[in-house]
Amino acid sequence: MAITYHAGRRIQGLERTGSTPTFEDDFTTRKTGWSANTTRCVIDNTTDEEMDLSIGDGGNYAELLSYPLDATASDTQWVLDFDYELETLSAGTTGGGQIAVGLSGEGTNGFTTAQDFLGLLQEHDNGSYEWFACIDTDGTALNSTGGDTQLTNLPTTATQYHFRVIRLTATSYKVQSFSGSARTSDLLIEEKTGTCASTIQTLTHIKCHARQYSSGNRTATVRVDNINFYNGVISAVVPAGDEKPTNVQVGSRYEETNTRKIYYRDDLDFKELDGAEATNYRSESWYEQLSGETP
């Protein structure tokens, strides 16, 4: 159910539940901090509201987009979710390239430059080199590995993949592919576990790479969207429901239609008559109306 607005400053929506991401971006507006746009890796928040990555027809290049996390990722436990759609995929006869999405220890090095990295790789070459794989590098370039463990579900166009990368321990991680964005067990298509060096540490950036390793007519374009990162955990419940809006008038009433709870928005420094802090009051936020209370 989408949020609906009614007369009398009444708003209706669903309860918001799920794990709280350390970082999230659905590209409806561009977050301040993403690295500058490049030719092959761009953020489009004017039409499709997504991240666009492409390889093909341009000779040898390696471009990227990266975002610095507010806090360094745990060296043993984290979860990275993202939606991934192949818009076009041309087999061609010459050339080839790779796309990688994951966490890196820095924000500027390209595909062929040494870095710590852990995430998902798409290889695009010919019939024998067309797959997804786990990828991890320990102070080496991403092109120094062909992927740790390959997934059996091969890339196909017009298919949206809902990936999850999990760092399980200091020396192991998992890539999962789901058929739906909720990423529940019944939607799991497959999962592969990779091994990694315990010295892959201090990962600080979400990073998306696109690399063309030889000139030719094998091309691919990819959309990446709805990135969510959860630090210090190995499981996460995808947030669902509606976030209470913030650009509404003071005194607005929010009704959760599935819980029947009522919330009011206020932003005044209010205290009880005895000077104590008001029970259930949150400055500049929504507060719940409890039974017997009046707003």
N, C-alpha and C positions, 0 to 999 in steps of 0.2 A: 504494500500500500504506500503510495506517495503521500507526503505531507499535503494537507489541504487547509486552505484559509477561509474563514467564515466571518460573517458580520459580528460586531461586538468584540473584536480582537480575540476570537476563538480560533484555535489551531488544533488540528487532529492529526495523529500519526501513530506509528507502532513503537513499542518499547525498543530501545537500542540495547542489544546484548552482544556478548562475545569478548574475546581477548582484546586488550588495549595494545595497539601497535606502538613500537618505539618510533617508527617512521611510517608515514603513509602518503601516497600521492596518486590521485586519479586523473591528474592533468587537466582538470576543469579550469584551473588557473595555474600558471607556472610558478612553482616554488622558487623563492630566491635562493640561489646557491648551486643550481645545476650549472655545469660547465657550459661554455659558450657553444652555440649551434655550430655544426659543421655541415659539410655537403652531404654526407652519408648518414649522419646521426642527428636527427632534429626532433624537437618537441613541437607538436602541433596542438595548440590549445585554442584554435579558432574554428576548426571544422570538426574533426573526429575526436579531439581531446585525447591525445595519446603520444607515445614516443614512436617515431618511425626510424627503422634501421634498414639499410639496403646494401647489397653487394652486387657487383657486376659492371662490365663495360667501363673500365676506367684505369686499367693498369694496376700496379702494385700500390696499395694504400692501406692505412690502418687508422681508423677514426673511432671516437668514443664520446660518450656522455657519462658524467659521474656526478655524484652528490655526496658531500661530506656528512657523515652521521654525527649527531650531537654527542654520542658517546661511542667509544671503541667497542666493537663487537666482542662478545665473550670468546675466548679461545677454545671453548668446549661445547657451548650450547647456544644455538640461535635458529630461527626459522625465517626464510625469505619466500614470500608468495608473489607471483606475478602472472598476469594473463599474457598469452603469446599467440599471435595469429599470423599465419603465412598468407599474405595477400597474393603474392605471385611467386612462382617457382619454375624457372625455365632450365631444362636440362642442358640445352645448347650442345656445343661440340668442343669448346675450348674454355680455358680459364677455370676459376673456382674461388671459393671464399669460405669464411667462417663467421659466425656470430656467437657471442658469449654474453651471458647475463649472470651476475653474481656479486660477490663482495671482494674487494681488493684492499691491499695494504696502502695504496696511494691513489691519487686521482688524475694523474696526467700521462702516465706511461701507456703507450699503445700496445697492440696485440703482440708485436715482435720485440718488446722491451721487457726486461726482467721485472717481476713483481710477485707478491704472494696473492693468489686468487683462488676462489672456490665457488663453483656454481654449475651452470648448464652451458653446454656447447652444442651448436648446430653446425655440422659440416655439410658443405654444398659443393660437390665436384661432379662426379658422374655416377653411373649405376652402382658402383662398388663403394662410393663415398657419399652417402646420403643418409645421415642419421643424426639423432640426438645422443648426447653422452654426458656423463658426469665429467667435470674437468677440475683439476687442482694443480697449481704450480707453487713451488716453494723457492722463491727467489729466482725463477726462470721465466722465460717468455711463454705466452700461451701457445704459440705455434711450435713449441718444443715437445708438445704432447698431442697425441691424436684423440685424447679423451681417455679417462680412466676405465669406465665401464659403459658400454653402449646400451641404450634403450632399444627394445624391439619394435616399439611403435614409431614408424618412420614418418618424417615430415611430409605432409600433404597440404595442398592449397585449400583455402576456404574452410579451414578447420581451426577452431580456437582451442588452444591447450591451456589448462590451468595448472601451472607448475608450482611445486613447492620444493625448496632446497632446505635440508635440515642438517646442521652440524650436530652430530650425535655425541661425539667425544672428541678428544684432542686428535685422534688418529682415524676417525671415520665420519662419513657423511652420507646423505641419501638424497636422491632426486626422485620426486614423485610426479606423476601425471594424472590429472583428474578430468572427468568429463563435465564437471560443473564447478562454479566458483565457490560453492560452499565447502568443497574439499573434505567431505565426509567419507567414511570408509566405503560406503556403498557406491560412491562415485569414482573410486580409485581404478584407474586403467592399468597402471603398472608402477613399480618402483625398483630402483637399482641402488645398491649400496657401494660406495667407493671408499678406498683407503687413502689417507693423506698423511703427510708428515706432521708431527706435532709442532714443528717449528713454523708452520703456517699460522702466524700470530698477528695480533694488533691490526685486524682488518678494520679500516676506517671509512671506506667509501662504497656506496652502491654504484656499480659500474656496468655499462653496456658497450660492447665492442662490435665493430663491423670491420672485417678485413677482406680485401680482394688480393689474392696472392699471385695472380697472373692475369694478364689481359685476355679477354675472351667474351663469349656471349652466353655463358652460364650466369644467370641472374636470380636474385631473390630479394623480396621486400617483406619486411616483418613489422608488425605492430605490437608494441609492448604497453600494457596498461595496468592500472590498479595494483601498484607495488605496495606491499606491506611487509615491514620488517619487525620481528619480535626478538628481543635480546634476552639471553639468559634462560631460554626455555627450549624444549625439543618437541612441544606440541602447542597448537594454538587453535582456538575456535574462531572462525572467520566472523567478524562483526556483521550483524544483521539488524534490520529495523531502521528507524529514522533518527537522525541526530536532531535535537531540538535546535531550531533556528536562532541565530543571535541578532539578526538585523530586523528586530520587531520592537514594537512599542513597550515601554514599561507598563506592567499591568496586564500584559497578554496572558491568555489562559491556554495551556497545552493539555490536551486530553489524549492519553494513551488508550487507544480503542481496544487493545487486547488485554490490558490489565485493569482498565477503568480508573487508573490513577490520574489525579489532576495536579498540574504544576502551574505556578505563576512566576512571571519574570519581574524582578525588581533590581534596582541598583542604588538604593539609598542606604545610608548608614543608620540603620534602625536598631533601637534597643528597647527592651521591656521597660515598664514604668519604674522598676527598681534599679534601672541602670545596667542590668545584666544583658549579656548577648542574647538576642532573640533565638529561641529554639527553632531549629530547622531553617534558619535564614542563611543565605549565601549571597554576599555582595556581588552585584553584576552577574547574576546567574539565575537559573531556574530553581525554585524551591517547591517541595511537594506540600500540597494541602492535606494535612492529616484529618482524620475523622473528628468532626466537631469544631474544626477551625474555620475561620473565615479569612479570606485573603486580606 
